């Protein structure tokens, strides 16, 4: 299942700051998932933490495609719950303070992206696509969720699936 995340105010400020390159680059560090719900009409731009955080995992990332950062976090939930929110945490450089970069929340439990099951692997992955123009920088984070840890079939020209690339 896919969910569109929104940049938080801190995330937008980090992307807009031209000094955040090289040793001061934005680093995606952790992904949090939880069971909090978005109040009807709430603006999540100012949110700084998950509403009801349940699990946090370190993020493995790949920035080999210019303008795109792929990330993945593996969870092993200790209790069952509906995943109704997710947050991507980042920091600036190696010594920066961690902050909530992007966030997604459902308005109802029926809109959950997955059901976390006790002792069942949950993989949450996504891509942050960054496009810039003279007027603005657009960052589009998205999530995909896989329950059960099963590896998808290989992709073909006719069937969606796993693509393995090497350099």
N, C-alpha and C positions, 0 to 999 in steps of 0.2 A: 504494500500500500504506500502511497506517496502523500506527503504533506508539505505545503509551502511555508517556509519559515519567513519571518520578517526580521529585518535588522533592528536591533535596539538602538537607542540614541548613542550609547557608548560604541556600538559596532559601527554605526554610520560615521561617528567622529574619527574612529581609528582608520577607516578606509579613506576618509577625506584628507587626513593629515599626510602631507607629502613627505614628512620626515620619517614615516614608518616604512623604511626600506632597508635592505642590507641587514646589518646587525640589529636594527630596530624593527624588523619586519613583524607583521602580525603572525602569531603562531597559534594554531588551533590545538588546544591541550586536552580538553575533556568534553564529553557529551553527557548530559544529564537527562534522565527520563523520569516522569512522574505521573501522578493521577490527579493533578489540579485541573480545573476547568476555567475557561475564559469567561468572565462575566459578560453578559450580553452587551455589545457595544463598546467594550473596553478597548482602550488604545494601549497595545503592548510595547510601544516604542520606549517608554520610560521604565519598563520592568528591568530589575537587576538580578532576580533570582527566580527559580521555579516556584510555583505556588505550593506544590506538595511534592517535593523531590523524593523519589523512591530509590533510585540507583544512579551511580555516576561511574563512568569508565573512561580510561585514557583513550585518546584518539590516535589512530594511525593515519597519517596523511600522505598524499602524493600530489605534487605540484608540477608534474612533468609536462602537462599540456598548458601552454601559455593562457593566462586569464581564467584558469579553472583550478580549483583545489578539491580533490576527492578526499573524503574522510570516512573512517569506519570505526565503530566501537562495538565490542562484544560484551554482552551482559549475561550474567547467570543469576537471575532473580532468586531471592530467598523466600519470596512470598508471591502469591498470585494477585494481580491487579490489572486494570485496564490502563494502557498507556495513552493518556490524553494530553500530555505536554512533553516537549523536548526542548532542550537548550544547548547550544554550542558555545563553549567557553573558550576564550582566547587570552593571550597576553601579548604585550609589545616587547620584543626582544627576549633575552634569556632571564632578565631580572625583573621584568615588569609585573605589575599586579594583575591577577586573573580577573576577567570581567565577562559578563554575558554578552556575546557577540550577536547571536541570532536566536529567535524563539518562535515556537509554535505551540498553540493550545487549541483544543476542541472546545466547543460551547456546550456539548452534551456527551455523556458517556457513549451514546450510540455512534458518535463520530471518532471513537478511539482508533488509532492506527494499528494497534495490536493488543492482544491480551498476554501479559507477561505471566508465565506459568512457573511455579516453583520447580527448580532443577531442570528447566528446559532452556536451552540456549536461545538468546534473542540477539540478532545482529541488526544494528542500525547504521546505515551508510547514507552518504549524500554527496552532493557536489555543490560547491560555491562557485558560481560563474560570475566573473567580474568583467564588466564592459564599461569603457570610459569614452567620453566625448569631451569636447571643450566645455560643454555646459554642465555635465553631471557625470557621476560615476554610478552605475547601476550594479548592485550586487544581488544575485538571485540564489539564495540557499534553498535546497530541497532535500527531503529525507526519503529514503526507502527503508522498509522494515521487513526482515525475514525472521520468521518464528520457527524454531525447531532445529536450526543450524544445518538444515539440509542444503547441500550445494546444488544450485540450479544446473540444468543441462546446458551444454555448450550452445552458443548462439550460431545460427546459420543465416543465410540470406533471407530465409522465409520465416524463421522462428526466433522470437526474443529469447535471450539467455545470457550465459556468462561468456565474456570475451576476455581472453588472456593475451596480453601484449608483452613483448620483450624488446629490449634494445641491444 
